[in-house]
Amino acid sequence: MFLRLTFFKVKSGKMDELRQLYINMVIPAHKNHRGNRFAHLLERVDEGDQGISITAWDSRADAEAYEKSGDYEKLLGHFNELFQGPTRLESYEITASSEPLLLRIF
């Protein structure tokens, strides 16, 4: 399984608005992309202005096809006014898991 993580910091008082945009825009948009397993929004517990968007893909090729589609940049554009500073995108591959089934499925 291949993961894409976008790390971000939001302007003060904007996390609720960001969460609603994520629910209404990001989650539905990912359902249309081949190989997407999920999209999750994580909000940092001890610092409520930080978060991570995680998307999981069947393969690196699926994640790269999503990136090349331009949808990531389009979606990100809807959030730019909520961010404090730049976002950071990182990619990872799951190579070990407490859930061995994950490694066999993907």
Biopython code that builds the backbone (N, CA, C, O; Angstrom):
import numpy as np
from Bio.PDB.StructureBuilder import StructureBuilder

atoms = [
    (1, "MET", "N", (0.849, -1.173, 0.000)),
    (1, "MET", "CA", (0.000, 0.000, 0.000)),
    (1, "MET", "C", (0.892, 1.232, 0.000)),
    (1, "MET", "O", (1.939, 1.259, 0.648)),
    (2, "PHE", "N", (0.470, 2.230, -0.723)),
    (2, "PHE", "CA", (1.225, 3.468, -0.880)),
    (2, "PHE", "C", (0.423, 4.597, -0.231)),
    (2, "PHE", "O", (-0.777, 4.725, -0.471)),
    (3, "LEU", "N", (1.078, 5.407, 0.582)),
    (3, "LEU", "CA", (0.406, 6.493, 1.295)),
    (3, "LEU", "C", (0.978, 7.843, 0.891)),
    (3, "LEU", "O", (2.181, 7.998, 0.682)),
    (4, "ARG", "N", (0.078, 8.814, 0.788)),
    (4, "ARG", "CA", (0.468, 10.210, 0.566)),
    (4, "ARG", "C", (-0.015, 10.999, 1.778)),
    (4, "ARG", "O", (-1.186, 10.917, 2.148)),
    (5, "LEU", "N", (0.873, 11.755, 2.389)),
    (5, "LEU", "CA", (0.537, 12.542, 3.571)),
    (5, "LEU", "C", (0.809, 14.007, 3.288)),
    (5, "LEU", "O", (1.903, 14.379, 2.863)),
    (6, "THR", "N", (-0.194, 14.832, 3.527)),
    (6, "THR", "CA", (-0.035, 16.274, 3.408)),
    (6, "THR", "C", (-0.100, 16.864, 4.812)),
    (6, "THR", "O", (-1.128, 16.786, 5.485)),
    (7, "PHE", "N", (1.009, 17.453, 5.242)),
    (7, "PHE", "CA", (1.104, 18.079, 6.556)),
    (7, "PHE", "C", (0.768, 19.560, 6.406)),
    (7, "PHE", "O", (1.191, 20.204, 5.446)),
    (8, "PHE", "N", (0.010, 20.092, 7.355)),
    (8, "PHE", "CA", (-0.393, 21.488, 7.254)),
    (8, "PHE", "C", (-0.622, 22.102, 8.628)),
    (8, "PHE", "O", (-0.773, 21.409, 9.634)),
    (9, "LYS", "N", (-0.640, 23.425, 8.630)),
    (9, "LYS", "CA", (-0.995, 24.214, 9.813)),
    (9, "LYS", "C", (-2.066, 25.192, 9.353)),
    (9, "LYS", "O", (-1.929, 25.826, 8.307)),
    (10, "VAL", "N", (-3.137, 25.311, 10.141)),
    (10, "VAL", "CA", (-4.232, 26.203, 9.750)),
    (10, "VAL", "C", (-4.199, 27.489, 10.561)),
    (10, "VAL", "O", (-3.649, 27.545, 11.661)),
    (11, "LYS", "N", (-4.799, 28.505, 9.989)),
    (11, "LYS", "CA", (-4.940, 29.772, 10.702)),
    (11, "LYS", "C", (-5.833, 29.558, 11.920)),
    (11, "LYS", "O", (-6.686, 28.670, 11.932)),
    (12, "SER", "N", (-5.630, 30.362, 12.914)),
    (12, "SER", "CA", (-6.390, 30.256, 14.160)),
    (12, "SER", "C", (-7.894, 30.257, 13.902)),
    (12, "SER", "O", (-8.409, 31.116, 13.186)),
    (13, "GLY", "N", (-8.587, 29.293, 14.489)),
    (13, "GLY", "CA", (-10.043, 29.212, 14.393)),
    (13, "GLY", "C", (-10.574, 28.664, 13.080)),
    (13, "GLY", "O", (-11.781, 28.717, 12.845)),
    (14, "LYS", "N", (-9.716, 28.139, 12.217)),
    (14, "LYS", "CA", (-10.154, 27.687, 10.884)),
    (14, "LYS", "C", (-10.248, 26.159, 10.733)),
    (14, "LYS", "O", (-10.598, 25.676, 9.656)),
    (15, "MET", "N", (-9.943, 25.396, 11.785)),
    (15, "MET", "CA", (-9.960, 23.936, 11.643)),
    (15, "MET", "C", (-11.363, 23.406, 11.365)),
    (15, "MET", "O", (-11.512, 22.478, 10.570)),
    (16, "ASP", "N", (-12.378, 23.957, 11.983)),
    (16, "ASP", "CA", (-13.747, 23.482, 11.725)),
    (16, "ASP", "C", (-14.123, 23.673, 10.254)),
    (16, "ASP", "O", (-14.722, 22.789, 9.641)),
    (17, "GLU", "N", (-13.771, 24.816, 9.699)),
    (17, "GLU", "CA", (-14.052, 25.094, 8.294)),
    (17, "GLU", "C", (-13.270, 24.139, 7.389)),
    (17, "GLU", "O", (-13.802, 23.628, 6.404)),
    (18, "LEU", "N", (-12.012, 23.907, 7.733)),
    (18, "LEU", "CA", (-11.197, 22.984, 6.956)),
    (18, "LEU", "C", (-11.795, 21.577, 6.986)),
    (18, "LEU", "O", (-11.867, 20.906, 5.956)),
    (19, "ARG", "N", (-12.223, 21.135, 8.171)),
    (19, "ARG", "CA", (-12.817, 19.801, 8.314)),
    (19, "ARG", "C", (-14.055, 19.648, 7.432)),
    (19, "ARG", "O", (-14.229, 18.614, 6.786)),
    (20, "GLN", "N", (-14.907, 20.655, 7.400)),
    (20, "GLN", "CA", (-16.111, 20.580, 6.564)),
    (20, "GLN", "C", (-15.766, 20.521, 5.078)),
    (20, "GLN", "O", (-16.383, 19.764, 4.329)),
    (21, "LEU", "N", (-14.788, 21.310, 4.651)),
    (21, "LEU", "CA", (-14.332, 21.244, 3.261)),
    (21, "LEU", "C", (-13.779, 19.860, 2.936)),
    (21, "LEU", "O", (-14.027, 19.327, 1.854)),
    (22, "TYR", "N", (-13.049, 19.293, 3.851)),
    (22, "TYR", "CA", (-12.465, 17.965, 3.649)),
    (22, "TYR", "C", (-13.570, 16.921, 3.461)),
    (22, "TYR", "O", (-13.522, 16.103, 2.543)),
    (23, "ILE", "N", (-14.553, 16.969, 4.340)),
    (23, "ILE", "CA", (-15.671, 16.022, 4.267)),
    (23, "ILE", "C", (-16.450, 16.197, 2.965)),
    (23, "ILE", "O", (-16.817, 15.218, 2.315)),
    (24, "ASN", "N", (-16.696, 17.443, 2.593)),
    (24, "ASN", "CA", (-17.542, 17.724, 1.429)),
    (24, "ASN", "C", (-16.823, 17.683, 0.092)),
    (24, "ASN", "O", (-17.466, 17.507, -0.943)),
    (25, "MET", "N", (-15.499, 17.840, 0.087)),
    (25, "MET", "CA", (-14.776, 17.908, -1.181)),
    (25, "MET", "C", (-13.734, 16.809, -1.351)),
    (25, "MET", "O", (-13.733, 16.111, -2.365)),
    (26, "VAL", "N", (-12.867, 16.651, -0.391)),
    (26, "VAL", "CA", (-11.742, 15.721, -0.544)),
    (26, "VAL", "C", (-12.217, 14.268, -0.562)),
    (26, "VAL", "O", (-11.863, 13.507, -1.462)),
    (27, "ILE", "N", (-13.007, 13.892, 0.418)),
    (27, "ILE", "CA", (-13.448, 12.498, 0.489)),
    (27, "ILE", "C", (-14.222, 12.082, -0.751)),
    (27, "ILE", "O", (-13.910, 11.044, -1.334)),
    (28, "PRO", "N", (-15.227, 12.857, -1.181)),
    (28, "PRO", "CA", (-15.937, 12.449, -2.408)),
    (28, "PRO", "C", (-15.038, 12.436, -3.647)),
    (28, "PRO", "O", (-15.195, 11.567, -4.505)),
    (29, "ALA", "N", (-14.112, 13.370, -3.757)),
    (29, "ALA", "CA", (-13.246, 13.438, -4.941)),
    (29, "ALA", "C", (-12.358, 12.200, -5.057)),
    (29, "ALA", "O", (-12.071, 11.744, -6.164)),
    (30, "HIS", "N", (-11.931, 11.666, -3.943)),
    (30, "HIS", "CA", (-11.042, 10.509, -3.989)),
    (30, "HIS", "C", (-11.766, 9.218, -4.373)),
    (30, "HIS", "O", (-11.137, 8.283, -4.868)),
    (31, "LYS", "N", (-13.043, 9.161, -4.158)),
    (31, "LYS", "CA", (-13.801, 7.956, -4.510)),
    (31, "LYS", "C", (-13.789, 7.694, -6.012)),
    (31, "LYS", "O", (-14.026, 6.566, -6.445)),
    (32, "ASN", "N", (-13.519, 8.716, -6.801)),
    (32, "ASN", "CA", (-13.516, 8.582, -8.257)),
    (32, "ASN", "C", (-12.170, 8.165, -8.824)),
    (32, "ASN", "O", (-12.049, 7.975, -10.034)),
    (33, "HIS", "N", (-11.163, 8.018, -7.984)),
    (33, "HIS", "CA", (-9.821, 7.713, -8.485)),
    (33, "HIS", "C", (-9.489, 6.238, -8.279)),
    (33, "HIS", "O", (-9.683, 5.675, -7.202)),
    (34, "ARG", "N", (-8.989, 5.643, -9.340)),
    (34, "ARG", "CA", (-8.615, 4.221, -9.328)),
    (34, "ARG", "C", (-7.566, 3.967, -8.250)),
    (34, "ARG", "O", (-6.592, 4.709, -8.123)),
    (35, "GLY", "N", (-7.780, 2.918, -7.490)),
    (35, "GLY", "CA", (-6.797, 2.488, -6.504)),
    (35, "GLY", "C", (-6.844, 3.200, -5.168)),
    (35, "GLY", "O", (-6.068, 2.864, -4.274)),
    (36, "ASN", "N", (-7.727, 4.172, -5.002)),
    (36, "ASN", "CA", (-7.786, 4.871, -3.719)),
    (36, "ASN", "C", (-8.519, 4.007, -2.705)),
    (36, "ASN", "O", (-9.625, 3.533, -2.963)),
    (37, "ARG", "N", (-7.896, 3.807, -1.554)),
    (37, "ARG", "CA", (-8.493, 3.001, -0.485)),
    (37, "ARG", "C", (-9.200, 3.863, 0.557)),
    (37, "ARG", "O", (-10.257, 3.490, 1.064)),
    (38, "PHE", "N", (-8.615, 5.009, 0.871)),
    (38, "PHE", "CA", (-9.267, 5.905, 1.825)),
    (38, "PHE", "C", (-8.603, 7.263, 1.819)),
    (38, "PHE", "O", (-7.492, 7.443, 1.320)),
    (39, "ALA", "N", (-9.324, 8.213, 2.391)),
    (39, "ALA", "CA", (-8.799, 9.550, 2.673)),
    (39, "ALA", "C", (-9.182, 9.860, 4.112)),
    (39, "ALA", "O", (-10.359, 9.810, 4.470)),
    (40, "HIS", "N", (-8.196, 10.180, 4.932)),
    (40, "HIS", "CA", (-8.426, 10.479, 6.347)),
    (40, "HIS", "C", (-7.837, 11.843, 6.690)),
    (40, "HIS", "O", (-6.779, 12.225, 6.190)),
    (41, "LEU", "N", (-8.537, 12.558, 7.540)),
    (41, "LEU", "CA", (-8.040, 13.815, 8.088)),
    (41, "LEU", "C", (-7.671, 13.576, 9.543)),
    (41, "LEU", "O", (-8.495, 13.107, 10.327)),
    (42, "LEU", "N", (-6.437, 13.896, 9.904)),
    (42, "LEU", "CA", (-5.982, 13.786, 11.282)),
    (42, "LEU", "C", (-5.765, 15.185, 11.828)),
    (42, "LEU", "O", (-5.163, 16.033, 11.169)),
    (43, "GLU", "N", (-6.258, 15.421, 13.037)),
    (43, "GLU", "CA", (-6.073, 16.710, 13.696)),
    (43, "GLU", "C", (-5.226, 16.490, 14.940)),
    (43, "GLU", "O", (-5.540, 15.644, 15.777)),
    (44, "ARG", "N", (-4.171, 17.245, 15.050)),
    (44, "ARG", "CA", (-3.253, 17.083, 16.179)),
    (44, "ARG", "C", (-3.956, 17.417, 17.484)),
    (44, "ARG", "O", (-4.606, 18.455, 17.600)),
    (45, "VAL", "N", (-3.823, 16.538, 18.457)),
    (45, "VAL", "CA", (-4.539, 16.669, 19.725)),
    (45, "VAL", "C", (-4.006, 17.807, 20.579)),
    (45, "VAL", "O", (-4.786, 18.586, 21.127)),
    (46, "ASP", "N", (-2.693, 17.912, 20.699)),
    (46, "ASP", "CA", (-2.123, 18.901, 21.602)),
    (46, "ASP", "C", (-1.901, 20.266, 20.963)),
    (46, "ASP", "O", (-1.636, 21.244, 21.662)),
    (47, "GLU", "N", (-2.007, 20.335, 19.651)),
    (47, "GLU", "CA", (-1.896, 21.615, 18.956)),
    (47, "GLU", "C", (-2.956, 21.621, 17.863)),
    (47, "GLU", "O", (-2.717, 21.146, 16.753)),
    (48, "GLY", "N", (-4.124, 22.160, 18.183)),
    (48, "GLY", "CA", (-5.288, 22.070, 17.321)),
    (48, "GLY", "C", (-5.194, 22.773, 15.987)),
    (48, "GLY", "O", (-6.133, 22.714, 15.194)),
    (49, "ASP", "N", (-4.088, 23.436, 15.722)),
    (49, "ASP", "CA", (-3.970, 24.123, 14.439)),
    (49, "ASP", "C", (-3.136, 23.338, 13.432)),
    (49, "ASP", "O", (-2.812, 23.851, 12.361)),
    (50, "GLN", "N", (-2.783, 22.084, 13.772)),
    (50, "GLN", "CA", (-1.985, 21.267, 12.867)),
    (50, "GLN", "C", (-2.738, 20.006, 12.482)),
    (50, "GLN", "O", (-3.517, 19.467, 13.269)),
    (51, "GLY", "N", (-2.496, 19.539, 11.255)),
    (51, "GLY", "CA", (-3.167, 18.332, 10.806)),
    (51, "GLY", "C", (-2.418, 17.649, 9.691)),
    (51, "GLY", "O", (-1.424, 18.152, 9.167)),
    (52, "ILE", "N", (-2.932, 16.481, 9.346)),
    (52, "ILE", "CA", (-2.371, 15.682, 8.263)),
    (52, "ILE", "C", (-3.537, 15.084, 7.483)),
    (52, "ILE", "O", (-4.484, 14.553, 8.064)),
    (53, "SER", "N", (-3.453, 15.178, 6.184)),
    (53, "SER", "CA", (-4.377, 14.455, 5.307)),
    (53, "SER", "C", (-3.629, 13.228, 4.807)),
    (53, "SER", "O", (-2.524, 13.336, 4.275)),
    (54, "ILE", "N", (-4.245, 12.053, 4.984)),
    (54, "ILE", "CA", (-3.632, 10.806, 4.533)),
    (54, "ILE", "C", (-4.532, 10.163, 3.491)),
    (54, "ILE", "O", (-5.731, 9.994, 3.711)),
    (55, "THR", "N", (-3.947, 9.809, 2.363)),
    (55, "THR", "CA", (-4.672, 9.016, 1.373)),
    (55, "THR", "C", (-3.886, 7.737, 1.138)),
    (55, "THR", "O", (-2.655, 7.748, 1.113)),
    (56, "ALA", "N", (-4.602, 6.637, 0.968)),
    (56, "ALA", "CA", (-3.976, 5.337, 0.741)),
    (56, "ALA", "C", (-4.343, 4.842, -0.647)),
    (56, "ALA", "O", (-5.469, 5.009, -1.115)),
    (57, "TRP", "N", (-3.364, 4.232, -1.289)),
    (57, "TRP", "CA", (-3.499, 3.786, -2.677)),
    (57, "TRP", "C", (-3.030, 2.351, -2.814)),
    (57, "TRP", "O", (-2.128, 1.909, -2.103)),
    (58, "ASP", "N", (-3.651, 1.626, -3.738)),
    (58, "ASP", "CA", (-3.244, 0.249, -3.992)),
    (58, "ASP", "C", (-1.790, 0.167, -4.435)),
    (58, "ASP", "O", (-1.084, -0.780, -4.089)),
    (59, "SER", "N", (-1.346, 1.153, -5.194)),
    (59, "SER", "CA", (0.019, 1.116, -5.721)),
    (59, "SER", "C", (0.566, 2.528, -5.880)),
    (59, "SER", "O", (-0.169, 3.514, -5.850)),
    (60, "ARG", "N", (1.854, 2.587, -6.046)),
    (60, "ARG", "CA", (2.501, 3.871, -6.314)),
    (60, "ARG", "C", (1.992, 4.449, -7.642)),
    (60, "ARG", "O", (1.791, 5.657, -7.764)),
    (61, "ALA", "N", (1.789, 3.582, -8.624)),
    (61, "ALA", "CA", (1.296, 4.027, -9.934)),
    (61, "ALA", "C", (-0.075, 4.695, -9.800)),
    (61, "ALA", "O", (-0.339, 5.695, -10.467)),
    (62, "ASP", "N", (-0.954, 4.152, -8.943)),
    (62, "ASP", "CA", (-2.268, 4.763, -8.733)),
    (62, "ASP", "C", (-2.131, 6.142, -8.094)),
    (62, "ASP", "O", (-2.815, 7.085, -8.492)),
    (63, "ALA", "N", (-1.252, 6.259, -7.109)),
    (63, "ALA", "CA", (-1.037, 7.551, -6.448)),
    (63, "ALA", "C", (-0.450, 8.566, -7.420)),
    (63, "ALA", "O", (-0.838, 9.735, -7.416)),
    (64, "GLU", "N", (0.475, 8.122, -8.242)),
    (64, "GLU", "CA", (1.082, 9.031, -9.207)),
    (64, "GLU", "C", (0.092, 9.447, -10.292)),
    (64, "GLU", "O", (0.132, 10.582, -10.767)),
    (65, "ALA", "N", (-0.793, 8.536, -10.685)),
    (65, "ALA", "CA", (-1.827, 8.881, -11.664)),
    (65, "ALA", "C", (-2.758, 9.945, -11.089)),
    (65, "ALA", "O", (-3.171, 10.867, -11.793)),
    (66, "TYR", "N", (-3.086, 9.808, -9.798)),
    (66, "TYR", "CA", (-3.904, 10.823, -9.130)),
    (66, "TYR", "C", (-3.191, 12.172, -9.151)),
    (66, "TYR", "O", (-3.796, 13.193, -9.478)),
    (67, "GLU", "N", (-1.917, 12.174, -8.806)),
    (67, "GLU", "CA", (-1.165, 13.431, -8.778)),
    (67, "GLU", "C", (-1.103, 14.067, -10.169)),
    (67, "GLU", "O", (-1.253, 15.282, -10.306)),
    (68, "LYS", "N", (-0.883, 13.249, -11.196)),
    (68, "LYS", "CA", (-0.799, 13.759, -12.566)),
    (68, "LYS", "C", (-2.141, 14.255, -13.094)),
    (68, "LYS", "O", (-2.183, 15.037, -14.044)),
    (69, "SER", "N", (-3.237, 13.808, -12.484)),
    (69, "SER", "CA", (-4.566, 14.240, -12.933)),
    (69, "SER", "C", (-4.817, 15.719, -12.665)),
    (69, "SER", "O", (-5.687, 16.325, -13.289)),
    (70, "GLY", "N", (-4.056, 16.305, -11.735)),
    (70, "GLY", "CA", (-4.239, 17.706, -11.378)),
    (70, "GLY", "C", (-5.257, 17.924, -10.268)),
    (70, "GLY", "O", (-5.422, 19.049, -9.797)),
    (71, "ASP", "N", (-5.939, 16.867, -9.844)),
    (71, "ASP", "CA", (-6.968, 17.017, -8.811)),
    (71, "ASP", "C", (-6.393, 17.415, -7.458)),
    (71, "ASP", "O", (-7.033, 18.157, -6.712)),
    (72, "TYR", "N", (-5.191, 16.933, -7.128)),
    (72, "TYR", "CA", (-4.578, 17.306, -5.846)),
    (72, "TYR", "C", (-4.407, 18.819, -5.770)),
    (72, "TYR", "O", (-4.781, 19.444, -4.777)),
    (73, "GLU", "N", (-3.846, 19.400, -6.815)),
    (73, "GLU", "CA", (-3.626, 20.849, -6.833)),
    (73, "GLU", "C", (-4.948, 21.618, -6.812)),
    (73, "GLU", "O", (-5.058, 22.652, -6.153)),
    (74, "LYS", "N", (-5.943, 21.116, -7.530)),
    (74, "LYS", "CA", (-7.258, 21.776, -7.528)),
    (74, "LYS", "C", (-7.868, 21.769, -6.129)),
    (74, "LYS", "O", (-8.361, 22.790, -5.650)),
    (75, "LEU", "N", (-7.827, 20.605, -5.482)),
    (75, "LEU", "CA", (-8.385, 20.516, -4.132)),
    (75, "LEU", "C", (-7.607, 21.397, -3.167)),
    (75, "LEU", "O", (-8.199, 22.105, -2.353)),
    (76, "LEU", "N", (-6.294, 21.356, -3.255)),
    (76, "LEU", "CA", (-5.464, 22.160, -2.373)),
    (76, "LEU", "C", (-5.802, 23.643, -2.496)),
    (76, "LEU", "O", (-5.762, 24.380, -1.511)),
    (77, "GLY", "N", (-6.132, 24.070, -3.704)),
    (77, "GLY", "CA", (-6.491, 25.462, -3.937)),
    (77, "GLY", "C", (-7.687, 25.929, -3.127)),
    (77, "GLY", "O", (-7.776, 27.106, -2.779)),
    (78, "HIS", "N", (-8.606, 25.023, -2.822)),
    (78, "HIS", "CA", (-9.781, 25.375, -2.017)),
    (78, "HIS", "C", (-9.425, 25.612, -0.553)),
    (78, "HIS", "O", (-10.192, 26.223, 0.189)),
    (79, "PHE", "N", (-8.262, 25.126, -0.147)),
    (79, "PHE", "CA", (-7.854, 25.207, 1.253)),
    (79, "PHE", "C", (-6.813, 26.290, 1.525)),
    (79, "PHE", "O", (-6.571, 26.638, 2.681)),
    (80, "ASN", "N", (-6.203, 26.820, 0.486)),
    (80, "ASN", "CA", (-5.067, 27.731, 0.665)),
    (80, "ASN", "C", (-5.353, 28.895, 1.591)),
    (80, "ASN", "O", (-4.478, 29.296, 2.359)),
    (81, "GLU", "N", (-6.552, 29.447, 1.539)),
    (81, "GLU", "CA", (-6.848, 30.601, 2.407)),
    (81, "GLU", "C", (-6.952, 30.204, 3.880)),
    (81, "GLU", "O", (-6.943, 31.068, 4.756)),
    (82, "LEU", "N", (-7.051, 28.910, 4.153)),
    (82, "LEU", "CA", (-7.146, 28.434, 5.536)),
    (82, "LEU", "C", (-5.785, 28.080, 6.132)),
    (82, "LEU", "O", (-5.632, 28.008, 7.352)),
    (83, "PHE", "N", (-4.807, 27.862, 5.268)),
    (83, "PHE", "CA", (-3.489, 27.436, 5.731)),
    (83, "PHE", "C", (-2.646, 28.598, 6.239)),
    (83, "PHE", "O", (-2.701, 29.713, 5.719)),
    (84, "GLN", "N", (-1.871, 28.300, 7.265)),
    (84, "GLN", "CA", (-0.870, 29.239, 7.754)),
    (84, "GLN", "C", (0.475, 28.686, 7.301)),
    (84, "GLN", "O", (1.014, 27.765, 7.916)),
    (85, "GLY", "N", (1.000, 29.236, 6.251)),
    (85, "GLY", "CA", (2.264, 28.755, 5.703)),
    (85, "GLY", "C", (2.052, 27.649, 4.687)),
    (85, "GLY", "O", (0.918, 27.254, 4.414)),
    (86, "PRO", "N", (3.141, 27.152, 4.130)),
    (86, "PRO", "CA", (3.052, 26.130, 3.091)),
    (86, "PRO", "C", (2.721, 24.746, 3.660)),
    (86, "PRO", "O", (2.979, 24.459, 4.829)),
    (87, "THR", "N", (2.147, 23.904, 2.811)),
    (87, "THR", "CA", (1.908, 22.517, 3.176)),
    (87, "THR", "C", (3.139, 21.703, 2.773)),
    (87, "THR", "O", (4.009, 22.186, 2.048)),
    (88, "ARG", "N", (3.196, 20.466, 3.255)),
    (88, "ARG", "CA", (4.295, 19.574, 2.894)),
    (88, "ARG", "C", (3.710, 18.214, 2.517)),
    (88, "ARG", "O", (3.007, 17.598, 3.318)),
    (89, "LEU", "N", (3.994, 17.749, 1.311)),
    (89, "LEU", "CA", (3.527, 16.458, 0.822)),
    (89, "LEU", "C", (4.661, 15.450, 0.903)),
    (89, "LEU", "O", (5.769, 15.703, 0.430)),
    (90, "GLU", "N", (4.367, 14.287, 1.518)),
    (90, "GLU", "CA", (5.340, 13.206, 1.611)),
    (90, "GLU", "C", (4.658, 11.904, 1.224)),
    (90, "GLU", "O", (3.456, 11.740, 1.432)),
    (91, "SER", "N", (5.421, 10.983, 0.664)),
    (91, "SER", "CA", (4.878, 9.690, 0.248)),
    (91, "SER", "C", (5.602, 8.569, 0.981)),
    (91, "SER", "O", (6.802, 8.649, 1.241)),
    (92, "TYR", "N", (4.843, 7.517, 1.311)),
    (92, "TYR", "CA", (5.376, 6.381, 2.052)),
    (92, "TYR", "C", (4.782, 5.089, 1.496)),
    (92, "TYR", "O", (3.709, 5.083, 0.893)),
    (93, "GLU", "N", (5.508, 4.001, 1.717)),
    (93, "GLU", "CA", (4.999, 2.684, 1.384)),
    (93, "GLU", "C", (4.949, 1.871, 2.674)),
    (93, "GLU", "O", (5.895, 1.894, 3.461)),
    (94, "ILE", "N", (3.846, 1.150, 2.893)),
    (94, "ILE", "CA", (3.753, 0.287, 4.069)),
    (94, "ILE", "C", (4.583, -0.954, 3.785)),
    (94, "ILE", "O", (4.331, -1.675, 2.820)),
    (95, "THR", "N", (5.574, -1.197, 4.632)),
    (95, "THR", "CA", (6.456, -2.341, 4.438)),
    (95, "THR", "C", (6.359, -3.360, 5.570)),
    (95, "THR", "O", (6.869, -4.473, 5.446)),
    (96, "ALA", "N", (5.706, -2.987, 6.673)),
    (96, "ALA", "CA", (5.444, -3.895, 7.783)),
    (96, "ALA", "C", (4.166, -3.422, 8.455)),
    (96, "ALA", "O", (3.875, -2.226, 8.484)),
    (97, "SER", "N", (3.406, -4.364, 8.994)),
    (97, "SER", "CA", (2.117, -3.990, 9.577)),
    (97, "SER", "C", (1.700, -4.989, 10.646)),
    (97, "SER", "O", (2.031, -6.172, 10.568)),
    (98, "SER", "N", (0.967, -4.500, 11.650)),
    (98, "SER", "CA", (0.370, -5.392, 12.648)),
    (98, "SER", "C", (-0.820, -6.129, 12.043)),
    (98, "SER", "O", (-1.350, -7.070, 12.634)),
    (99, "GLU", "N", (-1.224, -5.693, 10.872)),
    (99, "GLU", "CA", (-2.325, -6.306, 10.134)),
    (99, "GLU", "C", (-1.770, -6.960, 8.883)),
    (99, "GLU", "O", (-1.787, -6.342, 7.818)),
    (100, "PRO", "N", (-1.274, -8.195, 8.972)),
    (100, "PRO", "CA", (-0.646, -8.822, 7.801)),
    (100, "PRO", "C", (-1.567, -8.896, 6.591)),
    (100, "PRO", "O", (-1.096, -8.941, 5.455)),
    (101, "LEU", "N", (-2.854, -8.908, 6.821)),
    (101, "LEU", "CA", (-3.796, -8.950, 5.713)),
    (101, "LEU", "C", (-3.616, -7.734, 4.798)),
    (101, "LEU", "O", (-3.766, -7.842, 3.581)),
    (102, "LEU", "N", (-3.299, -6.595, 5.378)),
    (102, "LEU", "CA", (-3.075, -5.391, 4.569)),
    (102, "LEU", "C", (-1.968, -5.609, 3.551)),
    (102, "LEU", "O", (-2.097, -5.206, 2.394)),
    (103, "LEU", "N", (-0.900, -6.232, 3.967)),
    (103, "LEU", "CA", (0.217, -6.444, 3.073)),
    (103, "LEU", "C", (-0.132, -7.427, 1.955)),
    (103, "LEU", "O", (0.372, -7.292, 0.840)),
    (104, "ARG", "N", (-0.975, -8.400, 2.232)),
    (104, "ARG", "CA", (-1.372, -9.363, 1.201)),
    (104, "ARG", "C", (-2.352, -8.772, 0.224)),
    (104, "ARG", "O", (-2.285, -9.051, -0.973)),
    (105, "ILE", "N", (-3.283, -7.942, 0.729)),
    (105, "ILE", "CA", (-4.309, -7.350, -0.150)),
    (105, "ILE", "C", (-3.675, -6.350, -1.092)),
    (105, "ILE", "O", (-4.019, -6.306, -2.273)),
    (106, "PHE", "N", (-2.755, -5.548, -0.589)),
    (106, "PHE", "CA", (-2.221, -4.462, -1.373)),
    (106, "PHE", "C", (-0.855, -4.838, -1.894)),
    (106, "PHE", "O", (-0.221, -4.046, -2.591)),
]
sb = StructureBuilder()
sb.init_structure("model")
sb.init_model(0)
sb.init_chain("A")
sb.init_seg("    ")
for serial, (resi, resn, name, xyz) in enumerate(atoms, 1):
    if name == "N":
        sb.init_residue(resn, " ", resi, " ")
    sb.init_atom(name, np.array(xyz, "f"), 0.0, 1.0, " ", f" {name:<3s}", serial, name[0])
structure = sb.get_structure()
